[in-house]
Amino acid sequence: MGIETFWNGRRVFVTGNTGFKGSWLCLWLQRLGAEVHTAALAPASGSLYETLAPWSSQRHNILDVRDGAALARVLKEAKPEIVIHMAAQPLVRRSYADPVETFSTNVMGTVNLLESVRRAGTVRTLVVVTSDKVYRNEGLGEPFAEEDTLGGEDPYSSSKACAELVSACYRDSFLRNDDIAIATARAGNVIGGGDWSEGRLIPDFMRAIEAGEPVFLRYPEAVRPWQHVLEPLSGYLMLAEALDLRAPAIPEALNFGPDPKALATVAEVVGILGSTYGLSEAWKQMPGQHPPEATTLTLDSHLASASLGWKPRLSLSETLEWTAAWYKARHDGADTRALMLAQIEAYEERAPTRELVSARARMEMAG
């Protein structure tokens, strides 16, 4: 059984579907034949989720995950088998401006989701999406592995590390006894078509292009693990499948990072993108003081490879090419949904989704 067969007809509940990653995930699940129920804030005007509308086969609920009663009600009504929790306040700079919103959404929102799952009576599997920033970063430049110490100095990173602890607590205190499989998934610096978030590199670059100006960079020499949005999403889907099929020895937390060759500084990424637009000066240093950010952030994804067979499939140049193609298509008035579906299909052709021997098949072959 491959991932295409596994997801066909599955009742799936996704939180945060109106966000950038959530929109891509729901489009992919729809393509795979899943019955998708969702809960999220109303989509922002001009957002990717709004661009992809109408979502005729999706049951969408507009709510804030901080409203535990509303979340519990809609999740119970959906009767999902699998839940993928992505709702979050996802921006570091915004977390400095409003730490209370960040902690209440990322920590208590996760608590509300976990409470809703344990009381729904139908959920078998839960994937909680956190971040690559959950690790205590002492600036050593070494890739983070799953057993490394959790931490986070800024409110966003700290709140996501807290979400990891909350998930582990619920696993040990409640979910394991209820036979609900749960794992957390860590990825970050995800790029791709349709992201318009403030303070993120690609959206800022695209807005600068439209304004005919170079983009201003806070930390041009910062190194990040750039990856196309489909890379971690494929990992989330594979992890959910393995958990749902009760595959043996699936880790409780997994990193989904790019190939080490995809590491690049912020300035290098903007330089590559700038060359596709024929720019001689793609960026300038942003003046003034800025909230602190990690200088280097990389992930070790060997555990995901060993346990799931997952691995990144797009090079940095392909990632940037696919990303730029979406924004150019939007600028030219092309059908961005069709482009995204074509990119998903192209990714499936080279991704573990087609190579995966499912967890159930592996168990059957083993005995």
C-alpha positions in Angstrom: 0.0 0.0 0.0 1.5 3.4 -1.0 0.6 6.8 0.2 -1.9 7.4 -2.6 -4.0 4.3 -1.6 -3.6 4.9 2.2 -5.1 8.5 2.1 -8.0 7.7 -0.2 -11.2 8.1 1.8 -9.4 8.8 5.1 -11.1 11.3 7.4 -8.5 13.9 8.2 -8.7 17.0 10.4 -6.2 19.7 9.7 -5.7 22.8 11.9 -4.1 26.0 10.4 -5.3 25.1 6.9 -5.6 28.8 5.9 -1.9 29.3 6.3 0.8 28.8 3.7 1.8 25.3 4.6 -1.8 24.3 5.5 -3.1 25.4 2.0 -0.5 23.2 0.3 -1.2 20.3 2.6 -5.0 20.5 2.0 -4.5 20.7 -1.7 -2.3 17.6 -1.6 -4.7 15.7 0.7 -7.6 16.6 -1.7 -5.6 15.2 -4.6 -4.9 12.0 -2.7 -8.7 11.5 -2.1 -8.8 12.2 1.6 -12.0 13.6 3.3 -10.6 16.8 4.7 -12.1 18.7 7.7 -10.3 21.8 8.9 -10.2 24.5 11.6 -8.4 27.8 11.3 -8.7 31.6 11.4 -10.4 33.2 8.4 -8.0 33.5 5.5 -6.3 36.8 5.0 -7.3 38.8 1.9 -5.1 37.7 -1.0 -3.8 34.7 0.9 -2.9 31.4 -0.8 -6.0 29.7 0.7 -8.2 32.4 -0.8 -6.4 32.2 -4.1 -7.1 28.4 -4.3 -10.8 28.8 -3.5 -13.3 27.4 -3.9 -12.6 24.3 -1.7 -15.8 22.5 -2.6 -14.9 19.2 -1.1 -13.4 20.5 2.2 -15.4 21.1 5.4 -13.9 24.3 6.8 -14.5 25.7 10.2 -13.4 29.3 11.0 -12.3 29.4 14.6 -9.4 30.2 16.9 -7.6 27.2 18.4 -7.5 29.2 21.7 -11.3 28.6 21.9 -11.1 25.1 23.3 -14.9 24.5 23.4 -15.4 25.4 19.7 -12.4 23.3 18.7 -13.6 20.3 20.6 -17.1 20.5 19.1 -16.0 20.7 15.4 -13.4 18.0 15.8 -15.9 15.6 17.4 -18.4 16.4 14.7 -15.8 15.6 12.0 -15.1 12.2 13.4 -11.5 12.1 12.0 -9.1 9.2 12.1 -6.0 11.4 11.6 -5.3 14.9 12.9 -2.5 17.1 11.7 -2.0 20.1 13.9 -0.4 23.1 12.1 -2.3 26.1 13.6 0.2 28.5 15.1 1.5 32.0 15.4 4.5 31.3 13.1 6.5 34.5 13.0 9.6 35.3 15.1 9.3 39.1 14.8 5.6 39.0 15.6 6.3 37.0 18.7 8.5 39.8 20.0 5.7 42.3 19.3 3.0 40.1 20.9 4.4 37.3 23.1 1.1 36.7 24.8 -0.7 35.9 21.5 2.3 33.7 20.6 2.3 31.6 23.8 -1.5 31.4 24.0 -1.8 30.2 20.4 1.2 27.9 20.3 1.0 26.4 23.8 -2.6 26.6 24.9 -3.9 26.1 21.3 -1.9 22.8 21.3 -3.3 21.9 24.7 -6.9 22.6 23.4 -6.2 20.4 20.4 -4.8 17.5 22.5 -7.8 17.7 24.8 -10.1 17.7 21.8 -8.3 14.7 20.3 -8.5 12.6 23.5 -12.2 13.3 23.9 -13.3 12.9 20.3 -13.4 9.1 20.4 -12.4 8.5 16.8 -8.8 9.7 16.4 -6.1 7.1 16.0 -3.2 9.3 14.9 -1.9 12.8 15.6 1.0 14.7 14.1 1.9 17.9 15.9 3.9 20.2 13.7 6.4 22.4 15.6 9.6 24.0 14.2 13.3 23.6 13.6 13.7 26.4 16.2 12.7 24.2 19.2 16.3 23.5 20.0 18.5 25.4 22.4 20.8 27.2 19.9 24.2 28.0 21.4 25.6 29.1 18.0 27.9 26.2 17.5 26.8 25.7 13.9 26.2 21.9 14.3 23.1 20.3 12.8 20.4 19.6 15.5 19.3 16.0 16.1 16.1 15.0 17.8 17.8 14.1 21.1 19.3 17.6 21.5 18.1 19.9 24.2 15.0 21.9 23.6 15.0 25.6 24.2 14.4 28.9 22.4 15.3 32.4 23.4 12.7 34.3 21.5 9.0 33.9 22.3 8.2 31.9 19.1 11.0 29.4 19.5 10.2 29.0 23.2 6.5 28.5 22.6 7.2 25.8 20.1 9.6 24.0 22.5 6.7 24.2 25.0 4.4 22.6 22.5 6.9 19.7 22.2 6.8 19.2 26.0 3.0 19.5 26.1 2.7 16.8 23.3 5.1 14.5 25.2 3.1 15.0 28.4 -0.2 14.1 26.8 1.4 11.1 25.1 2.6 9.7 28.4 -0.3 10.8 30.5 -3.3 10.1 28.3 -3.0 9.3 24.6 -0.9 6.1 24.9 -3.5 4.6 27.2 -6.2 5.5 24.6 -4.2 3.9 21.8 -3.8 7.2 20.0 -0.4 7.4 18.3 1.3 10.9 18.4 4.6 12.3 17.1 5.9 15.8 16.6 7.5 17.0 13.3 10.2 19.7 13.1 10.9 21.7 10.0 11.5 25.3 9.1 12.5 27.9 6.6 10.0 26.4 4.2 9.5 28.3 1.0 7.3 27.9 -2.1 4.7 29.6 -4.1 1.9 31.5 -2.3 3.6 32.7 1.0 2.8 36.3 1.7 3.7 36.4 5.4 5.3 39.6 6.7 9.0 39.3 7.7 9.7 36.2 5.6 12.4 36.3 3.0 10.6 35.2 -0.1 7.5 37.2 0.4 9.6 40.3 1.2 11.6 39.7 -1.9 8.6 39.4 -4.1 7.0 42.5 -2.7 10.2 44.4 -3.3 10.2 43.1 -6.9 6.7 44.4 -7.4 7.7 47.8 -6.0 10.8 47.8 -8.3 13.2 48.0 -5.3 15.9 45.8 -3.7 14.8 43.8 -0.7 16.2 45.0 2.7 17.8 42.1 4.7 18.2 42.1 8.5 20.8 39.3 8.7 22.2 38.6 5.1 24.9 36.2 6.4 22.5 34.1 8.4 22.5 30.4 7.3 19.2 28.6 7.1 18.0 25.1 5.9 16.0 26.2 2.9 13.5 23.7 1.6 10.4 23.6 -0.7 7.1 23.3 1.2 6.4 19.9 -0.4 9.5 18.4 1.3 8.3 18.5 5.0 4.7 18.0 3.9 5.7 14.6 2.4 7.4 13.8 5.7 4.3 14.7 7.7 2.1 12.4 5.5 4.6 9.6 5.7 4.8 10.0 9.5 1.1 10.0 9.9 0.8 6.8 7.8 3.4 5.0 9.7 1.8 6.0 13.0 -1.6 5.1 11.9 -0.5 1.6 10.7 1.3 1.1 14.0 4.7 0.6 12.4 7.3 -0.5 14.9 9.9 1.9 16.3 8.6 5.1 14.9 10.3 8.0 16.8 8.3 10.3 18.9 9.8 13.4 17.2 11.4 13.7 13.7 13.4 16.4 11.9 12.5 17.0 8.2 15.3 19.2 6.9 16.9 19.8 3.5 19.9 18.2 2.0 23.0 19.8 3.6 23.9 21.0 0.1 20.8 23.2 0.3 22.2 25.3 3.1 22.8 28.9 2.0 22.9 32.3 3.5 20.0 34.7 3.2 22.1 36.9 0.8 22.9 33.9 -1.4 19.3 32.9 -1.7 18.3 36.4 -2.7 21.2 36.6 -5.1 20.0 33.4 -6.9 16.4 34.7 -7.0 17.6 38.1 -8.2 19.4 36.6 -11.1 16.2 34.9 -12.3 14.7 38.4 -12.5 17.8 40.0 -14.1 18.6 42.2 -11.1 22.1 43.6 -10.6 21.3 44.6 -7.0 18.8 42.3 -5.4 19.3 43.4 -1.7 20.5 46.0 0.7 21.4 45.9 4.4 18.4 47.0 6.5 19.4 49.8 8.7 18.9 50.0 12.5 18.8 47.4 15.2 16.8 44.2 14.9 15.6 41.4 17.3 18.2 38.7 17.7 18.0 35.6 15.4 20.2 32.5 15.3 23.2 33.0 13.0 23.2 29.3 11.9 20.3 26.8 12.0 20.5 23.4 10.4 18.8 20.0 11.0 20.0 16.4 11.0 17.3 14.3 9.3 19.0 10.9 9.4 16.3 9.6 11.8 13.5 10.4 9.4 15.5 8.6 6.7 16.2 5.6 8.8 12.6 5.2 10.2 10.4 6.3 7.3 12.6 6.2 4.2 12.0 9.9 3.8 14.6 12.1 2.2 14.6 15.5 0.5 14.3 15.4 -3.3 14.7 18.9 -4.5 18.0 20.8 -4.8 18.2 24.4 -3.7 18.2 25.6 -7.3 15.1 23.5 -8.0 13.4 24.8 -4.9 14.0 28.4 -5.9 13.0 27.7 -9.5 9.7 26.1 -8.4 9.1 29.0 -6.0 9.7 31.7 -8.5 7.5 29.9 -11.1 4.5 30.4 -8.8 5.0 34.1 -8.3 5.6 34.6 -12.0 2.5 32.6 -12.9 0.5 34.8 -10.4 1.9 37.9 -11.9 1.0 36.7 -15.4 -2.6 35.8 -14.4 -2.0 32.1 -14.9 -3.9 29.3 -13.0 -1.8 28.9 -9.8 -3.9 26.0 -8.5 -3.1 24.1 -11.7 0.6 25.0 -11.4 0.6 23.8 -7.8 -1.1 20.5 -8.7 1.5 20.1 -11.5 4.3 20.7 -9.0 2.8 18.2 -6.5 2.6 15.6 -9.3 6.1 16.3 -10.4 7.3 15.9 -6.8 5.3 12.6 -6.4 7.2 11.2 -9.3 10.5 11.6 -7.5 9.4 11.5 -3.9 9.3 8.7 -1.3 5.5 8.7 -1.7 5.9 6.4 -4.8 8.9 4.5 -3.4 7.4 3.9 0.0 6.7 0.3 1.0 4.1 1.1 3.6 4.5 0.3 7.3 1.8 -2.4 7.1 3.5 -4.1 4.1 6.8 -4.0 5.9 5.3 -5.7 9.0 3.6 -8.3 6.8 6.9 -9.1 5.1 8.6 -9.3 8.5 6.3 -11.9 9.8 
